[in-house]
Protein backbone atom coordinates (compact mmCIF):
# COMPACT_ATOMS: atom_id res chain seq x y z
CA UNK A 1 0.00 0.00 0.00
CA UNK A 2 1.42 3.34 -0.98
CA UNK A 3 1.87 6.02 1.66
CA UNK A 4 1.43 8.83 -0.85
CA UNK A 5 -1.77 10.84 -0.82
CA UNK A 6 -2.43 12.10 -4.31
CA UNK A 7 -5.36 14.46 -4.08
CA UNK A 8 -5.88 18.15 -4.30
CA UNK A 9 -7.51 20.02 -1.45
CA UNK A 10 -8.66 23.62 -1.41
CA UNK A 11 -7.07 25.87 1.19
CA UNK A 12 -10.43 26.42 2.90
CA UNK A 13 -10.99 22.66 3.16
CA UNK A 14 -7.48 22.17 4.45
CA UNK A 15 -8.23 24.70 7.19
CA UNK A 16 -11.35 22.69 8.15
CA UNK A 17 -9.35 19.46 8.31
CA UNK A 18 -6.64 21.16 10.37
CA UNK A 19 -9.32 22.49 12.72
CA UNK A 20 -10.72 18.98 13.20
CA UNK A 21 -7.24 17.72 14.02
CA UNK A 22 -6.62 20.59 16.44
CA UNK A 23 -9.96 20.04 18.21
CA UNK A 24 -9.15 16.35 18.59
CA UNK A 25 -5.83 17.22 20.21
CA UNK A 26 -3.55 16.51 17.27
CA UNK A 27 -1.45 19.66 17.27
CA UNK A 28 2.26 20.18 16.64
CA UNK A 29 3.23 19.00 20.15
CA UNK A 30 1.30 15.74 19.95
CA UNK A 31 2.58 15.04 16.46
CA UNK A 32 6.16 15.31 17.72
CA UNK A 33 5.42 13.13 20.74
CA UNK A 34 3.74 10.38 18.74
CA UNK A 35 3.87 10.95 14.97
CA UNK A 36 2.41 7.51 14.21
CA UNK A 37 -1.06 8.42 15.51
CA UNK A 38 -0.91 11.87 13.97
CA UNK A 39 -0.15 10.39 10.54
CA UNK A 40 -2.95 7.84 10.89
CA UNK A 41 -5.38 10.59 11.89
CA UNK A 42 -4.38 12.76 8.93
CA UNK A 43 -4.69 9.89 6.47
CA UNK A 44 -8.11 8.97 7.87
CA UNK A 45 -9.39 12.53 7.59
CA UNK A 46 -8.13 12.88 4.03
CA UNK A 47 -9.72 9.56 3.06
CA UNK A 48 -13.06 10.56 4.62
CA UNK A 49 -12.87 13.96 2.93
CA UNK A 50 -12.05 12.35 -0.40
CA UNK A 51 -15.03 9.99 0.05
CA UNK A 52 -17.34 12.99 0.45
CA UNK A 53 -17.56 13.62 4.19
CA UNK A 54 -17.08 17.36 4.61
CA UNK A 55 -18.86 18.15 7.87
CA UNK A 56 -16.37 19.00 10.65
CA UNK A 57 -18.67 17.43 13.25
CA UNK A 58 -18.96 14.17 11.29
CA UNK A 59 -15.21 14.10 10.69
CA UNK A 60 -14.56 14.59 14.40
CA UNK A 61 -16.93 11.76 15.31
CA UNK A 62 -15.29 9.38 12.85
CA UNK A 63 -11.83 10.34 14.08
CA UNK A 64 -12.88 9.66 17.66
CA UNK A 65 -14.50 6.35 16.74
CA UNK A 66 -11.43 5.20 14.88
CA UNK A 67 -9.24 5.72 17.93
CA UNK A 68 -11.83 4.29 20.32
CA UNK A 69 -12.60 7.52 22.14
CA UNK A 70 -16.33 7.63 21.45
CA UNK A 71 -18.31 5.00 23.32
CA UNK A 72 -20.99 3.24 21.37
CA UNK A 73 -24.53 3.80 22.50
CA UNK A 74 -25.78 1.07 24.80
CA UNK A 75 -29.36 1.65 23.67
CA UNK A 76 -30.48 0.15 20.39
CA UNK A 77 -32.36 2.26 17.90
CA UNK A 78 -36.08 1.64 17.41
CA UNK A 79 -35.46 0.48 13.84
CA UNK A 80 -32.85 -2.02 15.01
CA UNK A 81 -35.20 -3.37 17.68
CA UNK A 82 -38.05 -3.77 15.17
CA UNK A 83 -35.77 -5.62 12.74
CA UNK A 84 -34.44 -7.83 15.53
CA UNK A 85 -37.98 -8.75 16.56
CA UNK A 86 -38.94 -9.57 12.96
CA UNK A 87 -35.88 -11.79 12.52
CA UNK A 88 -36.54 -13.59 15.80
CA UNK A 89 -40.24 -13.95 15.04
CA UNK A 90 -41.34 -11.86 17.99
CA UNK A 91 -44.68 -10.21 17.38
CA UNK A 92 -45.03 -6.55 18.16
CA UNK A 93 -48.04 -5.21 19.98
CA UNK A 94 -50.85 -5.36 17.46
CA UNK A 95 -53.50 -2.69 17.46
CA UNK A 96 -56.95 -4.16 16.95
CA UNK A 97 -59.55 -2.01 15.21
CA UNK A 98 -63.15 -2.32 16.12
CA UNK A 99 -65.49 -3.43 13.32
CA UNK A 100 -67.31 -0.09 13.49
CA UNK A 101 -64.11 1.81 12.72
CA UNK A 102 -64.27 3.82 15.95
PEGIFEN-V471914 format. One record per helix or strand. SS is the DSSP state (H for helix, E for strand). FROM is the first residue (numbers start at 1). LEN is the number of residues. If there is no record, write none. Layout:
((SS,FROM,LEN) (SS,FROM,LEN))
This chain:
((H,11,13) (H,28,6) (H,35,16) (H,56,11) (H,78,11))
